[in-house]
């Protein structure tokens, strides 16, 4: 009995141990299986994560920026990619050109960054010699980014257009309605047509810009260059219309599809292209908000740098004169010898000037080094953003979405939306990164400037202390009295610095605030024009509908298709005009800065001439001859000033009028040409539809 009980108990113990081991083993398998499943989900459905990222970034209240993507390696023979390539920015460091006080220039960095390129950064704009040059550099940076942003979006637009065509063609291949070789032949033809047209226009633009700048001009201000950009966009749009017409013809000739099936495919293609234009339009509108936040960084750093840049040469002269006055007083009151006065004056003068030059040169060297290091950091950050989900998850999801559209699992419109959300996530991340970089570079620049200011102050104080120490060694010199004079000297210089810096800082901030106010007015103006244009588009649609209703021989489906074509074309024009307006605003901002600076230069020249004319009078009343000379100079400059004011853009009203005029000059002729071309395509569509009905 006891033996049986022992055996039963031993068996129960064995079963309990086995059960415990099985549970542990099952938990481990479940854990690793869960990790594997999670990995598969993250790999095959990354859009869920990237969409969440986009929502998270959107909740920050920020808009997509137009900061350029680093250039992606691309086979030159492959135009149509699932994920469109980015645009490579230039690698430059900005420096002011002393020979051109109303402009600024670039120079290539001395740092080899390999094949990568660095954007012009905030620190490069702040490194300019004057506040006006800083603002012009900033505007030029924004202008270049707008151009590249538009090129990037247009490239994406054309690539998705080709991919939409390929989706329909690949679906026909799957249905065995067209041979793969014929499909590839059609796709290659369309890709080559767009690529060749785009390449031709890029070459024309590049040659024109180089030639214009070779003659000493700024391509930003060239109406001819702006017209070329506009014409290029319109010509590429016309080429896309031609491809659609060619697609219809080739489907009719090379496939057994019925007319109704081809018409249905056309209708869906136009609907998707219209949706694509609406998506791109949203990106264009966001581009206008891409520079928010830069003004605050620029104002904070600029209001520290430029008042001190203007004051420091003046400070040197004031210190030298005060020291001379102190020695002259000591010569009278304490019988300081003339030879000592002369020697100390010369030594103090030379040491102060040498210190000013030395510390300024050290600042410039440190600034140049910091510009180069910041350029490297920008490259590193752009590389991080370029590789973040781009070559893996984004490309994978885009390809999966493309194939799903071909297989009929999703609508092509969902493919467009998926690609848009993925690209928007990357743009949001770039925008946040660039804003962080701007703030960081602004702080680095402020730190360098403050180090220069503090360094000069200490250096000057040491030079003064050395001079006072030398005076204490002279006979009849009271050390306590000299310490008091030294303290008084420093207090007077500190008071003079505070007063002058306060005035100069106020002037700089006023100038920056006025220019920002004008910029905001111009921004509101282009938005008003865009709103008016959209309202006009609605009126045009009503008019087109009325015209189509009067056309006999057109079915309701024909009218709907032609109406969709009109909407697509109109949205394309609105997009191009919006970016044109934004570029025009940057050009007018630059002109206004140049014009105001030229007027201030006239004021400085007038003052210099008057000072020379009345110099001999000193504190005495001016002679009649001097008064007459002064009046003659004032009248001359008053006449010059009035003549300039008639031509110049000086305030917000002038700027708005100039924007309107430039938009009219650039768009009226290209608009007429493109409207005529598009009208021909529109008529061809109508005739083909009528022909099929017959």
ChimeraX attribute file (.defattr): number of C-alpha atoms within 10 A of each C-alpha:
attribute: neighborCount
match mode: 1-to-1
recipient: residues
	/A:1	5
	/A:2	7
	/A:3	8
	/A:4	9
	/A:5	10
	/A:6	11
	/A:7	11
	/A:8	12
	/A:9	12
	/A:10	12
	/A:11	12
	/A:12	12
	/A:13	12
	/A:14	11
	/A:15	12
	/A:16	12
	/A:17	12
	/A:18	12
	/A:19	12
	/A:20	11
	/A:21	12
	/A:22	12
	/A:23	12
	/A:24	12
	/A:25	12
	/A:26	11
	/A:27	12
	/A:28	12
	/A:29	12
	/A:30	12
	/A:31	12
	/A:32	11
	/A:33	12
	/A:34	12
	/A:35	12
	/A:36	12
	/A:37	12
	/A:38	12
	/A:39	12
	/A:40	12
	/A:41	12
	/A:42	14
	/A:43	14
	/A:44	14
	/A:45	15
	/A:46	19
	/A:47	21
	/A:48	12
	/A:49	13
	/A:50	20
	/A:51	16
	/A:52	12
	/A:53	19
	/A:54	19
	/A:55	13
	/A:56	13
	/A:57	18
	/A:58	15
	/A:59	10
	/A:60	9
	/A:61	7
	/A:62	15
	/A:63	23
	/A:64	26
	/A:65	28
	/A:66	28
	/A:67	27
	/A:68	22
	/A:69	21
	/A:70	22
	/A:71	17
	/A:72	14
	/A:73	8
	/A:74	11
	/A:75	8
	/A:76	7
	/A:77	10
	/A:78	11
	/A:79	21
	/A:80	24
	/A:81	16
	/A:82	21
	/A:83	21
	/A:84	22
	/A:85	19
	/A:86	20
	/A:87	20
	/A:88	17
	/A:89	19
	/A:90	13
	/A:91	22
	/A:92	21
	/A:93	23
	/A:94	23
	/A:95	20
	/A:96	22
	/A:97	15
	/A:98	11
	/A:99	8
	/A:100	10
	/A:101	16
	/A:102	21
	/A:103	21
	/A:104	23
	/A:105	16
	/A:106	15
	/A:107	11
	/A:108	11
	/A:109	16
	/A:110	11
	/A:111	12
	/A:112	12
	/A:113	14
	/A:114	6
	/A:115	7
	/A:116	17
	/A:117	20
	/A:118	23
	/A:119	24
	/A:120	26
	/A:121	24
	/A:122	26
	/A:123	29
	/A:124	29
	/A:125	27
	/A:126	28
	/A:127	23
	/A:128	23
	/A:129	19
	/A:130	21
	/A:131	24
	/A:132	23
	/A:133	27
	/A:134	26
	/A:135	25
	/A:136	24
	/A:137	28
	/A:138	23
	/A:139	19
	/A:140	20
	/A:141	18
	/A:142	19
	/A:143	19
	/A:144	19
	/A:145	22
	/A:146	25
	/A:147	16
	/A:148	20
	/A:149	23
	/A:150	23
	/A:151	16
	/A:152	19
	/A:153	19
	/A:154	19
	/A:155	19
	/A:156	24
	/A:157	19
	/A:158	20
	/A:159	21
	/A:160	22
	/A:161	20
	/A:162	22
	/A:163	23
	/A:164	23
	/A:165	20
	/A:166	20
	/A:167	21
	/A:168	19
	/A:169	24
	/A:170	24
	/A:171	17
	/A:172	18
	/A:173	17
	/A:174	13
	/A:175	11
	/A:176	11
	/A:177	17
	/A:178	19
	/A:179	17
	/A:180	15
	/A:181	10
	/A:182	15
	/A:183	20
	/A:184	14
	/A:185	12
	/A:186	19
	/A:187	20
	/A:188	16
	/A:189	13
	/A:190	23
	/A:191	20
	/A:192	16
	/A:193	17
	/A:194	21
	/A:195	18
	/A:196	12
	/A:197	14
	/A:198	18
	/A:199	12
	/A:200	13
	/A:201	18
	/A:202	15
	/A:203	11
	/A:204	15
	/A:205	18
	/A:206	13
	/A:207	11
	/A:208	17
	/A:209	18
	/A:210	14
	/A:211	13
	/A:212	16
	/A:213	13
	/A:214	11
	/A:215	8
	/A:216	9
	/A:217	13
	/A:218	15
	/A:219	18
	/A:220	20
	/A:221	16
	/A:222	15
	/A:223	16
	/A:224	15
	/A:225	19
	/A:226	22
	/A:227	17
	/A:228	18
	/A:229	20
	/A:230	20
	/A:231	21
	/A:232	20
	/A:233	20
	/A:234	22
	/A:235	20
	/A:236	19
	/A:237	20
	/A:238	18
	/A:239	18
	/A:240	18
	/A:241	18
	/A:242	15
	/A:243	19
	/A:244	20
	/A:245	16
	/A:246	14
	/A:247	19
	/A:248	17
	/A:249	13
	/A:250	14
	/A:251	19
	/A:252	14
	/A:253	10
	/A:254	13
	/A:255	15
	/A:256	11
	/A:257	15
	/A:258	11
	/A:259	15
	/A:260	11
	/A:261	11
	/A:262	17
	/A:263	17
	/A:264	14
	/A:265	15
	/A:266	20
	/A:267	19
	/A:268	19
	/A:269	21
	/A:270	22
	/A:271	19
	/A:272	21
	/A:273	25
	/A:274	21
	/A:275	17
	/A:276	23
	/A:277	22
	/A:278	16
	/A:279	16
	/A:280	21
	/A:281	20
	/A:282	13
	/A:283	21
	/A:284	22
	/A:285	18
	/A:286	15
	/A:287	21
	/A:288	20
	/A:289	15
	/A:290	20
	/A:291	17
	/A:292	12
	/A:293	12
	/A:294	15
	/A:295	16
	/A:296	12
	/A:297	18
	/A:298	22
	/A:299	19
	/A:300	14
	/A:301	22
	/A:302	28
	/A:303	20
	/A:304	19
	/A:305	23
	/A:306	23
	/A:307	22
	/A:308	22
	/A:309	18
	/A:310	15
	/A:311	14
	/A:312	18
	/A:313	13
	/A:314	13
	/A:315	17
	/A:316	16
	/A:317	14
	/A:318	15
	/A:319	20
	/A:320	18
	/A:321	14
	/A:322	14
	/A:323	20
	/A:324	19
	/A:325	13
	/A:326	16
	/A:327	22
	/A:328	18
	/A:329	13
	/A:330	18
	/A:331	15
	/A:332	10
	/A:333	10
	/A:334	14
	/A:335	13
	/A:336	19
	/A:337	14
	/A:338	12
	/A:339	9
	/A:340	15
	/A:341	18
	/A:342	14
	/A:343	11
	/A:344	19
	/A:345	20
	/A:346	13
	/A:347	13
	/A:348	21
	/A:349	18
	/A:350	13
	/A:351	16
	/A:352	21
	/A:353	15
	/A:354	12
	/A:355	17
	/A:356	21
	/A:357	13
	/A:358	13
	/A:359	17
	/A:360	17
	/A:361	12
	/A:362	12
	/A:363	17
	/A:364	15
	/A:365	12
	/A:366	13
	/A:367	19
	/A:368	20
	/A:369	14
	/A:370	18
	/A:371	25
	/A:372	21
	/A:373	13
	/A:374	23
	/A:375	25
	/A:376	20
	/A:377	14
	/A:378	20
	/A:379	19
	/A:380	14
	/A:381	15
	/A:382	24
	/A:383	15
	/A:384	14
	/A:385	18
	/A:386	18
	/A:387	14
	/A:388	14
	/A:389	17
	/A:390	17
	/A:391	12
	/A:392	12
	/A:393	21
	/A:394	25
	/A:395	18
	/A:396	20
	/A:397	24
	/A:398	21
	/A:399	17
	/A:400	16
	/A:401	24
	/A:402	25
	/A:403	17
	/A:404	17
	/A:405	21
	/A:406	22
	/A:407	16
	/A:408	13
	/A:409	10
	/A:410	14
	/A:411	16
	/A:412	23
	/A:413	18
	/A:414	15
	/A:415	25
	/A:416	23
	/A:417	15
	/A:418	19
	/A:419	25
	/A:420	17
	/A:421	20
	/A:422	26
	/A:423	19
	/A:424	21
	/A:425	23
	/A:426	23
	/A:427	21
	/A:428	22
	/A:429	20
	/A:430	23
	/A:431	22
	/A:432	19
	/A:433	17
	/A:434	20
	/A:435	21
	/A:436	12
	/A:437	19
	/A:438	19
	/A:439	19
	/A:440	16
	/A:441	22
	/A:442	25
	/A:443	16
	/A:444	18
	/A:445	24
	/A:446	20
	/A:447	13
	/A:448	16
	/A:449	20
	/A:450	15
	/A:451	14
	/A:452	19
	/A:453	20
	/A:454	11
	/A:455	15
	/A:456	19
	/A:457	13
	/A:458	12
	/A:459	17
	/A:460	21
	/A:461	15
	/A:462	12
	/A:463	16
	/A:464	20
	/A:465	14
	/A:466	13
	/A:467	17
	/A:468	17
	/A:469	14
	/A:470	12
	/A:471	21
	/A:472	17
	/A:473	11
	/A:474	12
	/A:475	11
	/A:476	12
	/A:477	15
	/A:478	13
	/A:479	14
	/A:480	10
	/A:481	11
	/A:482	17
	/A:483	15
	/A:484	11
	/A:485	15
	/A:486	19
	/A:487	12
	/A:488	12
	/A:489	17
	/A:490	16
	/A:491	12
	/A:492	14
	/A:493	16
	/A:494	13
	/A:495	12
	/A:496	14
	/A:497	18
	/A:498	12
	/A:499	12
	/A:500	18
	/A:501	21
	/A:502	13
	/A:503	12
	/A:504	20
	/A:505	19
	/A:506	14
	/A:507	14
	/A:508	20
	/A:509	17
	/A:510	12
	/A:511	15
	/A:512	20
	/A:513	14
	/A:514	14
	/A:515	18
	/A:516	14
	/A:517	14
	/A:518	20
	/A:519	19
	/A:520	12
	/A:521	16
	/A:522	25
	/A:523	17
	/A:524	13
	/A:525	17
	/A:526	23
	/A:527	17
	/A:528	12
	/A:529	15
	/A:530	18
	/A:531	12
	/A:532	12
	/A:533	16
	/A:534	15
	/A:535	11
	/A:536	12
	/A:537	17
	/A:538	13
	/A:539	12
	/A:540	15
	/A:541	16
	/A:542	13
	/A:543	11
	/A:544	15
	/A:545	15
	/A:546	11
	/A:547	11
	/A:548	18
	/A:549	12
	/A:550	9
	/A:551	11
	/A:552	8
	/A:553	13
	/A:554	17
	/A:555	15
	/A:556	11
	/A:557	14
	/A:558	19
	/A:559	19
	/A:560	15
	/A:561	22
	/A:562	22
	/A:563	18
	/A:564	20
	/A:565	22
	/A:566	21
	/A:567	21
	/A:568	20
	/A:569	21
	/A:570	18
	/A:571	21
	/A:572	21
	/A:573	19
	/A:574	17
	/A:575	21
	/A:576	20
	/A:577	21
	/A:578	20
	/A:579	22
	/A:580	23
	/A:581	24
	/A:582	23
	/A:583	22
	/A:584	26
	/A:585	26
	/A:586	24
	/A:587	23
	/A:588	23
	/A:589	23
	/A:590	24
	/A:591	20
	/A:592	21
	/A:593	21
	/A:594	21
	/A:595	18
	/A:596	19
	/A:597	17
	/A:598	17
	/A:599	17
	/A:600	13
	/A:601	14
	/A:602	16
	/A:603	15
	/A:604	12
	/A:605	13
	/A:606	17
	/A:607	15
	/A:608	11
	/A:609	15
	/A:610	19
	/A:611	13
	/A:612	10
	/A:613	18
	/A:614	17
	/A:615	12
	/A:616	12
	/A:617	12
	/A:618	8
	/A:619	7
	/A:620	7
	/A:621	10
	/A:622	16
	/A:623	12
	/A:624	9
	/A:625	11
	/A:626	17
	/A:627	15
	/A:628	13
	/A:629	16
	/A:630	21
	/A:631	13
	/A:632	13
	/A:633	16
	/A:634	17
	/A:635	12
	/A:636	12
	/A:637	16
	/A:638	15
	/A:639	10
	/A:640	13
	/A:641	16
	/A:642	11
	/A:643	11
	/A:644	15
	/A:645	13
	/A:646	9
	/A:647	10
	/A:648	20
	/A:649	23
	/A:650	18
	/A:651	14
	/A:652	19
	/A:653	13
	/A:654	15
	/A:655	22
	/A:656	22
	/A:657	13
	/A:658	20
	/A:659	24
	/A:660	16
	/A:661	12
	/A:662	19
	/A:663	19
	/A:664	12
	/A:665	14
	/A:666	23
	/A:667	19
	/A:668	11
	/A:669	13
	/A:670	18
	/A:671	17
	/A:672	11
	/A:673	15
	/A:674	18
	/A:675	16
	/A:676	12
	/A:677	16
	/A:678	21
	/A:679	13
	/A:680	12
	/A:681	18
	/A:682	16
	/A:683	13
	/A:684	13
	/A:685	19
	/A:686	18
	/A:687	13
	/A:688	14
	/A:689	21
	/A:690	15
	/A:691	10
	/A:692	9
	/A:693	12
	/A:694	7
